[in-house]
Amino acid sequence: MDARRIDTDVLIVGGGPAGAAAAITCARNGVRVMLCERDATSGERPGETLHPGIEPLLAQLGVADRLAAVTGARHPGIWIEWGSARRFEGFGGDEHGAWRGFQVWRADFDAMLLDRARELGVDVRRPCAATGVLDDARTRTTDGVVSARVRVDATGRARWLGRALGVPAEPRSRRLFARYGYVEGECPPRDDAPALVADVEGWTWTARVKPRLYQWTRVAFNGERTAADWLPDEFAGMTRRGPARGADVTWRMAERVADADWFMVGDAAATLDPTSSHGVLRALTSGMMAGHLATAIVQERAPAHEAAAVYHGWLADWFAADAARLGEFYRRLNVEV
Ligand SMILES: Cc1cc2nc3c(=O)[nH]c(=O)nc-3n(C[C@H](O)[C@H](O)[C@H](O)COP(=O)(O)OP(=O)(O)OC[C@H]3O[C@@H](n4cnc5c(N)ncnc54)[C@H](O)[C@@H]3O)c2cc1C
């Protein structure tokens, strides 16, 4: 066999939470999966504050018992200062006590999910990048040409397949740009819970990721890029860890997020800015949903176009509800996004 020609049932491009969730779901249902991730290792990556609701999803993926090993801190809610005095918004609780969110180091969190995929027989290749879409469901990757019945685009904001197929993802909000970075040291006021604080020009998020390591994100309402040397007041005097980075967090959803032989999942399908607070949860859920539908297509249990329509409708409804909720949230500050 030509080592550069690979045959599989489902090709997943991107090894973040969305791609890993899709891979695990497909593999558990008995189809052959190859996942290619372009980076050799996941370094610092935003998306570290996870709602307690993540736990049941991780249980479904078979990794809930590994979560503690990648968790650097827990918190029972979030401090919010958003057009009124600072207040604590708890996650709630039950007879066992307060529900607590998780602060994870994304490199470890993503590796945990990919390890699970490997255990289930997924052919995980990294570093391996998808570089081109060929005809007949073939994809060019840096490991060779891959033939697959279904392709899943899990490339995050890179939107690899969407761009290659020319599927537009028009802005659904004003332009929003996030600047984010890390500092090392001690910040006791931030040790009990993250904080989201709005001022007249934008909002700032601060959180402890793990002992002696904190993360901040700043978004300006006017769409401008916050200066790279900016730092929240509460982190003044602490040691920067690496340069600040930037990300376009304008709300978007692809015009089509599925077709008979492909699905877009996670940020590749739709993104909201980080105040939506559950990008990783949406990545996992959409990956699992697409994984089930891709399996049904491969096993010929569902007509492919119907499966694609179901997925698109489900994601569009979710996005619309989230965007409406977030729009209301910004309106409390008299900001139209
Ligand atoms: C500043 C900021 C703060 C955030 N904070 C939070 C938060 O606190 N909580 C939260 O839930 N969400 C947060 N988010 C959102 C969260 O980061 C994303 O929603 C989440 O990471 C999406 O997961 P994903 O798997 O879709 O994409 P990603 O995590 O982006 O993974 C995509 C993967 O695809 C790979 N890839 C790209 N192109 C190719 C290619 N051609 N071939 C192969 N591989 C490729 C990339 O290397 C990457 O590993 C934040 C986002 C930002 C920008």
The ligand as an SDF file (V2000), in Angstrom:
LIG
                    3D

 53 58  0  0  0  0  0  0  0  0999 V2000
   -9.2960   35.4140   24.6090 C   0  0  0  0  0  0  0  0  0  0  0  0
  -10.2240   34.2320   24.6380 C   0  0  0  0  0  0  0  0  0  0  0  0
  -10.6720   33.7340   25.8660 C   0  0  0  0  0  0  0  0  0  0  0  0
  -11.5250   32.6390   25.9100 C   0  0  0  0  0  0  0  0  0  0  0  0
  -11.9360   32.1680   27.1270 N   0  0  0  0  0  0  0  0  0  0  0  0
  -12.7670   31.0900   27.1850 C   0  0  0  0  0  0  0  0  0  0  0  0
  -13.1440   30.5390   28.4370 C   0  0  0  0  0  0  0  0  0  0  0  0
  -12.7190   31.0160   29.5010 O   0  0  0  0  0  0  0  0  0  0  0  0
  -13.9660   29.4500   28.4440 N   0  0  0  0  0  0  0  0  0  0  0  0
  -14.4200   28.8810   27.2940 C   0  0  0  0  0  0  0  0  0  0  0  0
  -15.1750   27.8910   27.3440 O   0  0  0  0  0  0  0  0  0  0  0  0
  -14.0610   29.3720   26.0710 N   0  0  0  0  0  0  0  0  0  0  0  0
  -13.2470   30.4510   26.0020 C   0  0  0  0  0  0  0  0  0  0  0  0
  -12.8330   30.9200   24.7770 N   0  0  0  0  0  0  0  0  0  0  0  0
  -13.3150   30.2290   23.5630 C   0  0  0  0  0  0  0  0  0  0  0  0
  -12.5300   28.9190   23.3630 C   0  0  0  0  0  0  0  0  0  0  0  0
  -11.1480   29.2020   23.3210 O   0  0  0  0  0  0  0  0  0  0  0  0
  -12.9610   28.2550   22.0420 C   0  0  0  0  0  0  0  0  0  0  0  0
  -14.3680   28.3150   21.8980 O   0  0  0  0  0  0  0  0  0  0  0  0
  -12.5290   26.7870   21.9640 C   0  0  0  0  0  0  0  0  0  0  0  0
  -11.1450   26.6580   22.0930 O   0  0  0  0  0  0  0  0  0  0  0  0
  -12.9780   26.1980   20.6310 C   0  0  0  0  0  0  0  0  0  0  0  0
  -12.5030   24.8820   20.5190 O   0  0  0  0  0  0  0  0  0  0  0  0
  -12.2880   24.2520   19.0680 P   0  0  0  0  0  0  0  0  0  0  0  0
  -11.9170   22.8170   19.2820 O   0  0  0  0  0  0  0  0  0  0  0  0
  -13.4370   24.5650   18.1850 O   0  0  0  0  0  0  0  0  0  0  0  0
  -11.0550   25.0650   18.4350 O   0  0  0  0  0  0  0  0  0  0  0  0
   -9.5580   25.2280   18.9470 P   0  0  0  0  0  0  0  0  0  0  0  0
   -9.4470   24.9950   20.3910 O   0  0  0  0  0  0  0  0  0  0  0  0
   -9.1170   26.5420   18.3990 O   0  0  0  0  0  0  0  0  0  0  0  0
   -8.7670   24.0580   18.2020 O   0  0  0  0  0  0  0  0  0  0  0  0
   -8.5640   24.0890   16.8080 C   0  0  0  0  0  0  0  0  0  0  0  0
   -7.3650   23.1910   16.4780 C   0  0  0  0  0  0  0  0  0  0  0  0
   -7.2650   23.0580   15.0460 O   0  0  0  0  0  0  0  0  0  0  0  0
   -5.8770   23.0600   14.6990 C   0  0  0  0  0  0  0  0  0  0  0  0
   -5.7810   23.4270   13.2820 N   0  0  0  0  0  0  0  0  0  0  0  0
   -6.0510   24.6200   12.7160 C   0  0  0  0  0  0  0  0  0  0  0  0
   -5.8570   24.5510   11.3730 N   0  0  0  0  0  0  0  0  0  0  0  0
   -5.4550   23.2800   11.0970 C   0  0  0  0  0  0  0  0  0  0  0  0
   -5.1320   22.5820    9.9000 C   0  0  0  0  0  0  0  0  0  0  0  0
   -5.1700   23.1730    8.6740 N   0  0  0  0  0  0  0  0  0  0  0  0
   -4.7610   21.2820    9.9830 N   0  0  0  0  0  0  0  0  0  0  0  0
   -4.7290   20.6570   11.1910 C   0  0  0  0  0  0  0  0  0  0  0  0
   -5.0480   21.2500   12.3610 N   0  0  0  0  0  0  0  0  0  0  0  0
   -5.4070   22.5490   12.3100 C   0  0  0  0  0  0  0  0  0  0  0  0
   -5.2720   24.0700   15.6640 C   0  0  0  0  0  0  0  0  0  0  0  0
   -3.8820   23.8860   15.8090 O   0  0  0  0  0  0  0  0  0  0  0  0
   -6.0510   23.7750   16.9430 C   0  0  0  0  0  0  0  0  0  0  0  0
   -5.3930   22.8140   17.7610 O   0  0  0  0  0  0  0  0  0  0  0  0
  -11.9600   32.0250   24.6990 C   0  0  0  0  0  0  0  0  0  0  0  0
  -11.5150   32.5140   23.4660 C   0  0  0  0  0  0  0  0  0  0  0  0
  -10.6510   33.6010   23.4370 C   0  0  0  0  0  0  0  0  0  0  0  0
  -10.1530   34.0930   22.1010 C   0  0  0  0  0  0  0  0  0  0  0  0
  1  2  1  0
  2  3  1  0
  2 52  2  0
  3  4  2  0
  4  5  1  0
  4 50  1  0
  5  6  2  0
  6  7  1  0
  6 13  1  0
  7  8  2  0
  7  9  1  0
  9 10  1  0
 10 11  2  0
 10 12  1  0
 12 13  2  0
 13 14  1  0
 14 15  1  0
 14 50  1  0
 15 16  1  0
 16 17  1  0
 16 18  1  0
 18 19  1  0
 18 20  1  0
 20 21  1  0
 20 22  1  0
 22 23  1  0
 23 24  1  0
 24 25  2  0
 24 26  1  0
 24 27  1  0
 27 28  1  0
 28 29  2  0
 28 30  1  0
 28 31  1  0
 31 32  1  0
 32 33  1  0
 33 34  1  0
 33 48  1  0
 34 35  1  0
 35 36  1  0
 35 46  1  0
 36 37  1  0
 36 45  1  0
 37 38  2  0
 38 39  1  0
 39 40  1  0
 39 45  2  0
 40 41  1  0
 40 42  2  0
 42 43  1  0
 43 44  2  0
 44 45  1  0
 46 47  1  0
 46 48  1  0
 48 49  1  0
 50 51  2  0
 51 52  1  0
 52 53  1  0
M  END
$$$$
